[in-house]
Amino acid sequence: MYNYALINVGVETATGVQRIPTGEISDGFVDLDVGDGRVLPGGELEITAAWSLVPVAPSRELFLTWDGQSDPLAVPIPLVGYSY
């Protein structure tokens, strides 16, 4: 398992944050808890990925939307995170 932090580097709170499924098999091997959909400036969302369990090469991207960003934005996830 690998953990990543997606950090809000903006100066405003991000609200309505949602993950948009891609339909790929890797969707089930990546967990992103958006909680109430709100991320404060400097706040983070934790992503957990089980890359070694994915039977095919995943795209390693999450697609997110939030209030003011209705078109899904691809957020790349590096292959290596920190394992636990």
C-alpha positions in Angstrom: 0.0 0.0 0.0 1.2 3.5 -0.8 0.0 6.8 0.8 0.0 10.2 -0.9 -1.2 13.6 0.2 -3.0 15.9 -2.1 -2.5 19.4 -0.7 -4.6 22.5 -1.4 -1.8 25.0 -2.3 -4.3 27.7 -3.0 -5.3 30.6 -0.7 -9.0 29.6 -0.6 -10.9 26.7 0.8 -11.8 24.2 -1.9 -15.4 23.1 -1.5 -17.5 20.4 -3.3 -14.4 18.3 -4.0 -15.4 15.0 -5.7 -13.5 12.2 -7.3 -14.8 11.2 -10.7 -14.5 7.5 -11.5 -12.7 6.7 -14.8 -14.2 3.3 -15.3 -10.8 1.6 -15.2 -10.2 -1.4 -13.1 -7.7 0.6 -11.0 -10.6 2.7 -9.6 -11.1 0.0 -7.0 -7.5 0.0 -5.9 -7.2 3.7 -5.1 -9.0 5.2 -2.2 -9.5 8.9 -1.7 -11.7 10.1 1.2 -13.0 13.5 0.4 -14.9 13.7 3.7 -17.3 16.6 3.5 -15.8 17.8 0.2 -14.0 20.7 1.8 -10.2 21.3 1.9 -8.8 24.3 3.7 -5.8 26.2 2.3 -2.7 24.1 3.2 -5.1 21.2 4.0 -4.7 17.8 2.5 -6.6 14.8 1.3 -5.1 11.3 1.9 -4.9 9.0 -1.1 -4.1 5.3 -0.5 -3.2 3.1 -3.5 -2.5 -0.6 -3.8 -0.6 -0.5 -7.1 0.9 -4.0 -6.6 -2.6 -5.5 -6.6 -3.8 -4.0 -9.8 -3.8 -6.7 -12.5 -3.1 -4.3 -15.3 -1.0 -1.1 -15.6 -3.1 1.7 -14.0 -3.3 5.2 -15.4 -2.1 6.6 -12.1 -4.4 9.6 -12.3 -7.3 10.8 -10.3 -9.9 13.0 -11.8 -11.3 15.6 -9.5 -13.9 18.3 -9.6 -14.8 21.0 -7.1 -16.9 24.1 -6.9 -15.7 26.4 -9.7 -14.0 23.5 -11.5 -16.8 21.5 -13.2 -14.6 19.9 -15.8 -12.7 17.0 -14.3 -9.0 17.8 -13.7 -6.5 15.0 -14.0 -4.2 14.8 -10.9 -1.2 12.5 -11.5 -0.2 10.1 -8.8 3.5 9.1 -8.8 4.4 5.5 -8.9 6.2 5.6 -5.6 4.7 6.9 -2.4 5.5 5.9 1.1 4.4 2.5 2.2 3.2 1.4 5.5 
